[in-house]
Each structure stands twice: as structure tokens, then as C-alpha cells.
Amino acid sequence: MICSPLFSYTQITLKFIKEQEKAIISTVFSPDSKNIACLTANKTIKIYDTQTGELIKAIDDKGEGEICINYSPDGKNIISGCWDKNLKIWDVDKGILIRRMYGHLQAARSVSYNNDGQFIASAGWDDVIKIWYAPTGVNLRNFKGHTQCIRSIKFSPNGNRIASSGYDLELKVWNISDGGLVFSKKVADFPVEAISYSPDGKYIATAGL
């Protein structure tokens, strides 16, 4: 894994972190950029110091394994989506599981916090987007409209909407307050693997295979 600055188009390697055990499935920076969390194929979340590459903590999951991870906005928690259909919230400092959320019928493939950390969105192989109240883990609302696996979900910067995409080739945007679908369009001839909002919330970028 390579950490590089983005001040130019030339890649400059600041730190190369070598994972000896298994392939790295997913990486995400902490909100303050001081740490980077890596999800490995052996069901472990490893947290490294961005500058030194030192392993700070390893969170070993004894379940069926994580697929995706994301930090809470305050950096205190990491949420993971799992093959066993669950969502798990981990205390980063203590390295312990503090909440498990049930509801998906198949594996959860993407997870996202809103900007103040009060809400979590999750989606995956059951084609449903679920909105959760983060402090309690209560499922507040479900959005249905995709016809195949939802690969990526992202809250808008203001937290009022959520964008979703996946294997049905469509990009959809939903209102968080009422679950209304405000935008839906086929955007590719191939599965859409990733989406991202611009900082002002006016644009959405999509990418895929």
C-alpha cells in the first residue's frame, strides 16, 4: 500500500506499508489523516500511522469477515459491512466491537456515515439501502429501487441526500427525509463500482469496470 500526496500529478511515495499476511480489500483514511485503516482478507482491520507506517492496532473479527469499512466523522469508530449480513461498529481506541446491526438479507457491500455521524447508510447484495440511527443502531428507513447489487453509497456533503450505484448500471439519488427518489439514470454499460460527491454537492463522479 502506498501513501502519496496529491499536490501534483507525479506520484511521490511517502510511505510504503507492506501487508505480509493477506491481500488488502479496502483502505480508508481517518478524518484527521493521521491514520489509515486497512481491511485485509484474513478478516482483520489494521490501523497504521500514516507518516511512519507503524501498525497501531489490529482488530480481529471472528465472524464471517468484513467486505467494506468506513470511519465515523469524529474518527472514534469504524463501521464494517460483512459477509454474514451484519454491520459492526468498532471502538478504534479500544479495538472492541461496540454494536452489531442486523437487517440485511445478504452481504452488506458499502457503508457510509453522514457528515455529523448521526446516521449510517448501508447497502449490498439484497438491493436495499438501509438508513440507521448511529447512536442506537435502529433501522430508520429502507430505500428500494435498484434491481441488482448496490456497490457504492455516499451521503451528500450536507447530509440531505444519498447517492447509490451498482451492478444494475444506474446512479440513483434519494432524499433522506422521506426516501423519495430524486434522480435515476443509467450511467454506464458496465457495473458502477464507486461514486463520489464533489465538495459542494453539485456533481457526482462514477467509476467502474
C-alpha positions in Angstrom: 0.0 0.0 0.0 1.4 3.4 -1.0 0.5 6.8 0.7 1.1 9.7 -1.7 0.4 13.4 -1.6 -1.8 14.9 -4.3 -0.2 18.3 -4.8 1.0 17.3 -8.3 0.3 14.7 -10.9 3.6 13.0 -10.2 3.3 10.2 -7.6 5.7 10.6 -4.7 5.7 7.8 -2.3 5.7 9.0 1.3 5.3 5.6 2.9 5.0 2.1 1.6 3.1 -0.2 4.0 3.7 -3.8 3.3 0.9 -6.2 4.4 2.6 -9.6 4.9 -0.4 -11.8 5.6 -3.2 -11.3 3.1 -4.5 -9.1 0.3 -5.9 -5.7 1.3 -9.5 -5.4 0.4 -10.2 -1.8 1.4 -8.4 1.3 2.8 -9.8 4.5 4.4 -8.0 7.5 6.0 -9.1 8.7 9.4 -10.8 12.1 9.3 -7.6 13.8 10.6 -5.5 11.9 8.0 -3.1 10.7 10.8 -4.1 7.1 10.4 -5.1 4.7 7.7 -7.3 1.7 8.3 -6.9 -1.4 6.1 -9.3 -4.3 5.7 -7.4 -7.5 5.0 -8.6 -10.7 3.5 -8.0 -12.6 6.8 -10.8 -10.7 8.5 -8.6 -8.1 10.2 -8.9 -4.3 10.4 -5.4 -2.9 10.7 -4.7 0.7 11.6 -1.4 2.3 10.6 0.3 5.6 11.3 0.2 7.5 8.0 3.6 9.1 8.4 5.6 6.3 10.0 3.8 3.2 8.6 3.8 1.8 12.1 1.0 -0.7 12.9 -1.1 0.9 15.7 -3.8 -1.6 16.2 -5.2 -4.8 14.7 -8.9 -5.5 15.2 -9.5 -9.2 14.6 -13.0 -10.2 13.6 -14.0 -13.8 14.4 -17.1 -13.7 12.2 -17.5 -14.4 8.6 -15.4 -11.4 7.6 -15.7 -7.8 6.6 -16.2 -6.5 3.0 -16.1 -2.8 3.5 -15.1 -0.3 6.2 -15.5 3.4 6.9 -14.6 5.9 9.7 -17.1 7.9 11.7 -16.6 11.7 11.2 -15.0 12.0 14.6 -12.6 9.2 14.0 -13.6 7.3 17.1 -15.4 4.4 15.4 -15.1 2.3 12.3 -18.1 0.6 10.8 -17.8 -2.5 8.7 -20.1 -4.4 6.4 -19.9 -8.1 6.5 -20.5 -11.3 4.5 -22.7 -12.5 7.4 -25.2 -9.8 6.6 -24.4 -7.7 9.7 -23.0 -4.3 10.3 -20.5 -3.9 13.1 -19.3 -0.7 14.8 -15.8 -0.9 16.4 -14.2 1.4 19.0 -11.0 2.4 17.4 -9.0 3.2 20.6 -10.1 0.0 22.4 -10.3 -2.2 19.4 -13.6 -3.8 20.5 -17.0 -4.4 19.0 -19.5 -1.9 20.5 -22.6 -2.5 18.3 -23.9 -5.1 15.8 -26.8 -4.2 13.5 -29.0 -6.7 11.8 -31.4 -6.3 8.9 -29.8 -7.0 5.5 -30.8 -10.3 3.8 -27.5 -10.7 2.1 -23.9 -9.3 2.4 -23.5 -5.6 3.1 -21.2 -4.2 0.4 -21.0 -0.5 1.2 -21.3 1.7 4.3 -21.3 5.4 4.8 -21.7 7.9 7.7 -23.4 11.3 7.2 -21.4 14.5 7.9 -22.3 14.7 11.6 -22.1 11.0 12.3 -25.7 10.7 13.4 -26.8 8.5 10.5 -25.3 5.5 8.7 -26.3 4.2 5.3 -25.6 0.6 4.2 -26.3 -1.4 1.1 -25.3 -4.6 -0.7 -26.4 -7.7 -2.3 -30.0 -7.5 -1.3 -30.5 -4.4 -3.4 -31.8 -2.3 -0.4 -30.3 0.8 1.1 -30.8 1.0 4.9 -30.6 4.2 7.0 -29.6 3.7 10.6 -29.5 5.9 13.7 -25.9 5.6 14.6 -26.1 6.1 18.4 -28.6 3.3 18.9 -28.3 1.1 15.7 -32.0 1.4 15.0 -33.0 1.0 11.3 -35.0 4.1 10.4 -35.8 3.8 6.7 -35.2 1.5 3.7 -34.9 2.6 0.1 -35.8 0.2 -2.7 -35.3 0.8 -6.4 -32.1 -1.0 -7.5 -32.5 -4.3 -9.2 -29.0 -5.7 -8.6 -26.2 -5.5 -6.0 -25.6 -1.9 -4.7 -21.9 -1.5 -4.9 -21.4 2.1 -3.5 -23.4 4.6 -1.5 -22.4 8.2 -0.4 -24.1 10.9 1.6 -24.2 14.3 0.0 -21.9 16.9 1.8 -24.9 18.5 3.5 -26.3 15.1 4.5 -29.7 15.6 3.0 -29.4 13.1 0.2 -27.7 9.8 -0.6 -26.4 8.6 -3.9 -26.2 4.9 -4.8 -24.9 2.8 -7.7 -24.1 -0.8 -8.6 -24.5 -3.7 -10.9 -27.8 -2.5 -12.5 -25.7 0.3 -14.2 -27.8 3.0 -12.6 -27.0 6.1 -10.5 -29.8 7.0 -8.1 -30.1 9.9 -5.7 -32.5 9.8 -2.7 -33.9 12.3 -0.2 -33.0 11.2 3.3 -36.1 12.8 4.9 -38.8 11.0 3.0 -37.0 8.3 0.9 -38.1 10.0 -2.3 -36.1 9.1 -5.4 -35.0 12.5 -6.9 -32.7 11.2 -9.7 -32.2 7.9 -11.6 -30.2 7.3 -14.7 -28.3 4.6 -16.5 -24.7 5.9 -16.4 -22.6 3.1 -17.8 -22.5 -0.1 -19.8 -20.7 -1.9 -17.0 -21.1 -2.3 -13.2 -20.6 1.0 -11.3 -18.2 0.2 -8.6 -17.6 3.6 -7.0 -19.2 7.0 -6.7 -18.1 10.3 -5.1 -19.7 13.7 -4.4 -17.9 16.9 -5.2 -17.3 19.0 -2.0 -20.1 21.4 -3.0 -22.6 18.6 -3.6 -23.3 19.7 -7.2 -21.6 16.8 -9.0 -21.3 13.1 -8.7 -18.4 11.1 -10.2 -18.9 7.4 -11.1 -16.4 4.7 -12.0 -16.5 1.0 -12.7 -15.1 -2.0 -14.5 
